[in-house]
């Protein structure tokens, strides 16, 4: 089920963004360090993230979104007929 979800989301993202490219772990780490060092708090609880930190911010946001989808799918597993659910788990 998780693999199917990841595959569907990955395919959708690649179709939407056309030329997708992946950052290396080192580039992602540098981006996250830029968030930690360069983020400036604005009024009202907002924050200004430096451009170098946006890949880290987007990656973290995507992971959070996927985890919410997995939880929601687990909550609704009982509503899906068992043969259909079993087919997606293979």
N, C-alpha and C positions, 0 to 999 in steps of 0.2 A: 504494500500500500504506500509506504513512504517513498519507495523507489519510483513508483508510478507518479506520485505527486511531484517529486523532484524533476522527473523527466518532462512532465507536462509544463511545469513552470519554467524549466530551462529552455524548452522549445519555444514557448510563448515569448520569453524575453529575447531570445536570439532572433525571432521573427520581427519583433517590434523594433529592435535596435539595430538590425542589419549586421553591421560589422562589429561584433562583440569582441572584446579583448580582455584577457584575464591578467590581473596584476600578479606579480610574484609575491611570495610571502614577505620578502624583504621590503618590497614597495608598499605593501599593505601595512607593515609595521611602521615604516617611515610616515605613512599617511596618518596612522593612529597617533603617533608621537606629535605630529603637527596639530592634531585636534587638541591633545593635552596641553601643548605649549602655547598655541596661538588663539585659542577660543576666548572671545571677549563677551562678557555678559552685558546684555542690553537691558533696558527697562522692561518691566512686565514679565520677567521670567524667560525672555528670549535670549538666544545666544548667536553671535556671529562666528561662524566656523570659517577658517581660512580655506582658500581654494585647494591648497595642498592636502587638506584633511577630508575633502569631500568623498574620495573613494572609500575611506574607512567608514565614514558616516553612512554612505549608501549600502555598504556591505553589512554593517551592523543592523541597519533598518530592514534589509532583505531577510536576514536571519530571524529577526523578531517576527516579521510578517509570516514567514514559513512556519515558525513554531506555533503561531496562533492558528494557522490553517490546519496543522496536524491535530491540535487540541479540538478544534471544531469538528474535524472529520471523526475523531474518536467519540465525540459526544453524539454524533448522528449515525454511528455504525449500525445501531439497531434498526434504523429506518431503511437501510439498504438490504435488499433480498440477499440471502446467504450465497446463492450460486454466483451472483454478480460480484460480491465481495471476494469470494474465493478466486475468481478469475483474475482479479486485480492483484492478488497476493502472489500469484505464480511468477 
